[in-house]
Amino acid sequence: SDEIAAILDRALQDSKNGLGDLGLIFNQDALSHIIRISDGDARMALSSLEIAASLIVTESNAIKKEIKKYITIEDVERAVQKKALIYDKSGEEHFNIISALHKSMRGSDPDAALYWLGRMLSAGEDPLYIARRLVRFASEDVGNADPGALRVTIDAMEAFRFLGRPEGELALAQAAVYLATAPKSNSIYAAYKNVKNAVKKKGALPVPLHIRNAPTQLMKNLGYGKGYKYAHNYKGAYTTQEYLPEKLKGSRFYVPSERGYEKKIKERLENWRQRKKT
């Protein structure tokens, strides 16, 4: 709290880069309140101070009076309310900015991604909400083009939980840049969507007998597990047996891209499918 108080005092005294020209001073209750609500986040405290000062100046100009000297607890409260209006977490601007972050990363623009990330964090967005969005992006827009992206985002989330604000924000920034500069693929997203459609249309199709579990002799007598080929016993740990239900035989849900690691996956799948034809 002493560190935040010192930062706020410097901002009020600094005429060149701060608010020194206004001659404002905190009363003790207001200072204690702004320190408490900022929860150790210097940027949040400074943001609240700037909004409070702006409101004081605006009001003084409106009634054509000199700027008052003391910042009160009421001024701080009004600043907090104003800040909430600027970035309403359930309103349009909230969704506009998270959309901007998502699309900047998808568009491979690390600078824009960092900017929108910074905007959200500076406005008081829950960092763990952002972290969850980064994790989702890693699967939805990067996928197996860079399988490591998912680990990076989960590590960033855990790093933030460990460090807290403001130090932990760097981990989120690192993850956002990684995602923006990673090769992109939505093949996993599209594949899972295809699977859900198939389940919806075809219903609960029976599991083929040869890949059913057969823990009892009765089940074995009924044909459970009969004809199953243990892949590790075959060349390249691959067999040409079918695993999908009969009504979905030959279906292709997952179509890998030719970007990043998925290019290797695509080559491997094509090789296996050629073996299936022969």
C-alpha positions as CSV (number, residue, x, y, z in Angstrom):
1,S,0.0,0.0,0.0
2,D,2.9,2.4,0.7
3,E,4.2,1.7,-2.8
4,I,0.9,2.5,-4.4
5,A,0.6,5.7,-2.3
6,A,4.0,6.8,-3.4
7,I,3.1,6.2,-7.1
8,L,-0.1,8.2,-6.7
9,D,1.7,11.0,-5.0
10,R,4.3,11.2,-7.8
11,A,1.5,11.4,-10.3
12,L,-0.1,14.3,-8.5
13,Q,3.3,16.1,-8.2
14,D,4.6,15.5,-11.7
15,S,3.8,18.5,-13.8
16,K,5.4,17.1,-17.0
17,N,3.9,13.6,-17.2
18,G,1.3,13.6,-14.4
19,L,-1.3,15.8,-12.9
20,G,1.0,18.3,-11.1
21,D,-0.5,21.3,-12.9
22,L,-3.9,20.7,-11.2
23,G,-2.6,21.1,-7.7
24,L,-4.7,18.2,-6.4
25,I,-4.2,16.4,-3.1
26,F,-5.8,13.3,-1.7
27,N,-7.6,13.4,1.6
28,Q,-6.7,10.4,3.7
29,D,-10.0,8.5,3.3
30,A,-9.8,8.9,-0.5
31,L,-6.2,7.7,-0.6
32,S,-7.0,4.7,1.6
33,H,-10.0,3.8,-0.6
34,I,-8.2,4.0,-3.9
35,I,-5.4,1.8,-2.5
36,R,-7.9,-0.7,-1.3
37,I,-9.9,-1.0,-4.5
38,S,-6.8,-1.2,-6.7
39,D,-5.7,-4.4,-4.8
40,G,-2.0,-3.7,-5.3
41,D,-2.4,-2.9,-9.0
42,A,-0.6,0.4,-9.7
43,R,-2.1,0.8,-13.2
44,M,-5.6,0.4,-11.8
45,A,-4.9,2.9,-9.1
46,L,-3.5,5.4,-11.6
47,S,-6.4,4.9,-14.0
48,S,-8.9,5.6,-11.2
49,L,-6.9,8.7,-10.2
50,E,-6.9,10.0,-13.8
51,I,-10.6,9.6,-14.2
52,A,-11.3,11.2,-10.8
53,A,-9.1,14.2,-11.8
54,S,-10.8,14.4,-15.2
55,L,-14.2,14.5,-13.5
56,I,-13.1,17.2,-11.1
57,V,-11.8,19.4,-14.0
58,T,-14.9,18.9,-16.1
59,E,-17.2,19.9,-13.2
60,S,-15.1,22.9,-12.4
61,N,-15.2,24.1,-16.0
62,A,-18.9,23.5,-16.2
63,I,-19.6,25.8,-13.2
64,K,-16.8,28.1,-14.0
65,K,-15.1,27.8,-10.7
66,E,-11.5,27.1,-9.7
67,I,-10.5,23.4,-9.4
68,K,-11.0,22.2,-5.9
69,K,-7.9,21.2,-4.0
70,Y,-8.8,17.8,-2.3
71,I,-9.8,14.5,-4.0
72,T,-12.5,13.0,-1.8
73,I,-13.7,9.5,-1.4
74,E,-16.8,10.5,-3.4
75,D,-14.6,11.5,-6.3
76,V,-12.9,8.1,-6.2
77,E,-16.3,6.3,-6.1
78,R,-17.5,8.3,-9.1
79,A,-14.3,7.5,-11.0
80,V,-14.8,3.8,-10.3
81,Q,-18.4,4.0,-11.6
82,K,-17.3,5.9,-14.7
83,K,-14.6,3.3,-15.4
84,A,-17.3,0.6,-15.2
85,L,-19.4,2.5,-17.8
86,I,-16.4,2.8,-20.1
87,Y,-15.8,-1.0,-20.0
88,D,-19.0,-2.8,-19.0
89,K,-18.1,-6.5,-18.7
90,S,-21.6,-7.5,-19.7
91,G,-22.1,-4.8,-22.4
92,E,-21.3,-4.3,-26.0
93,E,-17.8,-2.9,-25.6
94,H,-16.7,-5.9,-23.6
95,F,-17.6,-8.2,-26.4
96,N,-16.3,-5.9,-29.0
97,I,-12.8,-5.9,-27.4
98,I,-12.6,-9.6,-26.8
99,S,-13.7,-10.1,-30.4
100,A,-10.9,-7.7,-31.5
101,L,-8.3,-9.7,-29.5
102,H,-9.5,-13.0,-31.0
103,K,-9.6,-11.7,-34.5
104,S,-6.2,-10.0,-34.2
105,M,-4.6,-13.3,-33.1
106,R,-6.4,-15.2,-35.8
107,G,-5.2,-12.6,-38.3
108,S,-1.6,-13.2,-37.1
109,D,-1.1,-9.6,-35.8
110,P,0.8,-9.8,-32.5
111,D,0.9,-6.0,-32.1
112,A,-2.9,-5.7,-32.3
113,A,-3.3,-8.7,-30.1
114,L,-1.1,-7.1,-27.4
115,Y,-3.0,-3.8,-27.7
116,W,-6.4,-5.3,-27.2
117,L,-5.1,-7.5,-24.4
118,G,-3.7,-4.4,-22.7
119,R,-6.9,-2.6,-23.2
120,M,-8.8,-5.3,-21.3
121,L,-6.4,-5.6,-18.5
122,S,-6.1,-1.9,-18.0
123,A,-9.9,-1.6,-17.8
124,G,-10.1,-4.2,-15.1
125,E,-11.1,-7.3,-17.0
126,D,-10.7,-10.5,-15.1
127,P,-7.3,-11.9,-16.3
128,L,-8.5,-15.5,-15.8
129,Y,-11.4,-14.8,-18.2
130,I,-8.8,-13.7,-20.8
131,A,-6.6,-16.7,-20.0
132,R,-9.6,-19.0,-20.7
133,R,-10.2,-17.3,-24.0
134,L,-6.5,-17.8,-24.9
135,V,-6.8,-21.6,-24.1
136,R,-9.9,-21.8,-26.3
137,F,-8.2,-20.0,-29.1
138,A,-5.2,-22.5,-28.9
139,S,-7.6,-25.4,-29.8
140,E,-10.0,-23.5,-32.0
141,D,-7.7,-21.5,-34.3
142,V,-4.2,-23.1,-33.9
143,G,-5.0,-26.7,-33.1
144,N,-2.6,-29.3,-34.3
145,A,-0.8,-26.9,-36.6
146,D,1.1,-26.2,-33.4
147,P,0.1,-28.6,-30.6
148,G,2.4,-26.8,-28.2
149,A,0.1,-23.7,-28.3
150,L,-2.4,-25.4,-25.9
151,R,0.4,-26.0,-23.4
152,V,1.7,-22.4,-23.7
153,T,-1.8,-21.0,-22.9
154,I,-2.3,-23.4,-19.9
155,D,1.1,-22.5,-18.6
156,A,0.3,-18.8,-18.9
157,M,-2.9,-19.3,-16.9
158,E,-1.0,-21.1,-14.2
159,A,1.7,-18.5,-14.2
160,F,-0.8,-15.8,-13.7
161,R,-2.4,-17.7,-10.8
162,F,1.1,-18.1,-9.2
163,L,2.3,-14.5,-9.8
164,G,-0.9,-12.5,-9.7
165,R,-1.1,-8.9,-10.9
166,P,0.7,-7.1,-12.4
167,E,3.7,-9.5,-12.9
168,G,1.4,-12.4,-14.2
169,E,0.1,-10.2,-17.0
170,L,3.3,-10.8,-18.9
171,A,2.6,-14.5,-19.1
172,L,-0.8,-13.6,-20.8
173,A,1.0,-11.2,-23.1
174,Q,3.5,-13.9,-24.0
175,A,0.8,-16.4,-24.8
176,A,-1.1,-13.9,-26.9
177,V,2.0,-13.2,-29.0
178,Y,2.7,-16.9,-29.3
179,L,-0.9,-17.6,-30.6
180,A,-0.8,-14.6,-33.0
181,T,2.5,-15.8,-34.5
182,A,1.7,-19.6,-34.6
183,P,0.6,-21.4,-37.7
184,K,-3.2,-21.5,-37.9
185,S,-5.7,-24.3,-38.3
186,N,-9.4,-24.7,-37.5
187,S,-9.4,-28.3,-38.5
188,I,-10.0,-29.6,-35.0
189,Y,-12.9,-27.2,-34.5
190,A,-14.5,-28.2,-37.8
191,A,-13.9,-31.9,-37.2
192,Y,-15.6,-31.8,-33.8
193,K,-18.5,-29.8,-35.2
194,N,-18.9,-32.5,-37.9
195,V,-18.9,-35.2,-35.2
196,K,-21.6,-33.5,-33.2
197,N,-23.7,-33.2,-36.4
198,A,-23.2,-36.9,-37.1
199,V,-24.2,-37.9,-33.5
200,K,-27.3,-35.7,-33.8
201,K,-28.4,-37.1,-37.1
202,K,-27.5,-40.8,-36.6
203,G,-28.1,-41.2,-32.9
204,A,-26.4,-43.7,-30.7
205,L,-25.0,-46.2,-33.2
206,P,-23.8,-49.6,-31.8
207,V,-20.1,-50.2,-31.2
208,P,-18.7,-52.7,-33.7
209,L,-18.2,-56.1,-32.0
210,H,-14.5,-56.4,-32.7
211,I,-13.6,-53.3,-30.7
212,R,-16.0,-54.0,-27.8
213,N,-14.6,-54.7,-24.3
214,A,-14.8,-58.4,-23.4
215,P,-14.1,-58.8,-19.7
216,T,-16.2,-62.0,-19.3
217,Q,-16.4,-65.3,-21.1
218,L,-20.0,-64.8,-22.0
219,M,-19.2,-61.6,-23.8
220,K,-16.4,-63.4,-25.7
221,N,-18.9,-66.1,-26.7
222,L,-21.2,-63.3,-28.0
223,G,-18.4,-62.2,-30.3
224,Y,-17.2,-59.2,-28.3
225,G,-13.6,-58.4,-29.3
226,K,-13.5,-61.2,-31.9
227,G,-11.2,-60.3,-34.8
228,Y,-9.7,-57.3,-33.1
229,K,-6.1,-56.6,-34.3
230,Y,-3.7,-55.2,-31.8
231,A,-2.0,-52.4,-33.7
232,H,1.4,-52.7,-32.1
233,N,1.8,-56.2,-33.6
234,Y,1.7,-54.8,-37.1
235,K,4.0,-52.8,-39.3
236,G,4.1,-49.2,-38.3
237,A,1.7,-49.9,-35.5
238,Y,-1.1,-49.7,-38.0
239,T,-3.9,-52.0,-39.2
240,T,-6.6,-51.5,-41.8
241,Q,-9.4,-52.6,-39.6
242,E,-12.5,-50.3,-39.2
243,Y,-13.3,-48.6,-35.9
244,L,-16.4,-46.5,-36.8
245,P,-19.9,-47.9,-36.6
246,E,-21.1,-49.5,-39.9
247,K,-23.4,-46.6,-40.8
248,L,-20.4,-44.2,-40.6
249,K,-17.9,-46.4,-42.3
250,G,-15.6,-44.3,-44.5
251,S,-16.6,-41.0,-42.8
252,R,-13.9,-38.3,-42.7
253,F,-14.5,-35.9,-39.8
254,Y,-10.9,-34.6,-39.4
255,V,-9.3,-33.0,-42.5
256,P,-5.9,-31.6,-41.5
257,S,-4.5,-28.4,-43.1
258,E,-1.1,-28.2,-44.7
259,R,0.1,-25.7,-42.1
260,G,2.6,-26.3,-39.4
261,Y,2.7,-29.8,-37.8
262,E,-0.6,-30.7,-39.4
263,K,1.2,-31.0,-42.7
264,K,3.0,-34.1,-41.2
265,I,-0.3,-35.4,-39.8
266,K,-1.8,-35.1,-43.3
267,E,1.0,-37.0,-44.9
268,R,0.7,-39.8,-42.3
269,L,-3.0,-40.1,-42.7
270,E,-2.7,-40.3,-46.5
271,N,-0.1,-43.0,-46.1
272,W,-2.4,-45.0,-43.9
273,R,-5.3,-44.6,-46.2
274,Q,-3.3,-45.8,-49.2
275,R,-2.4,-48.9,-47.2
276,K,-6.1,-49.4,-46.6
277,K,-6.9,-49.4,-50.3
278,T,-4.3,-52.1,-51.1
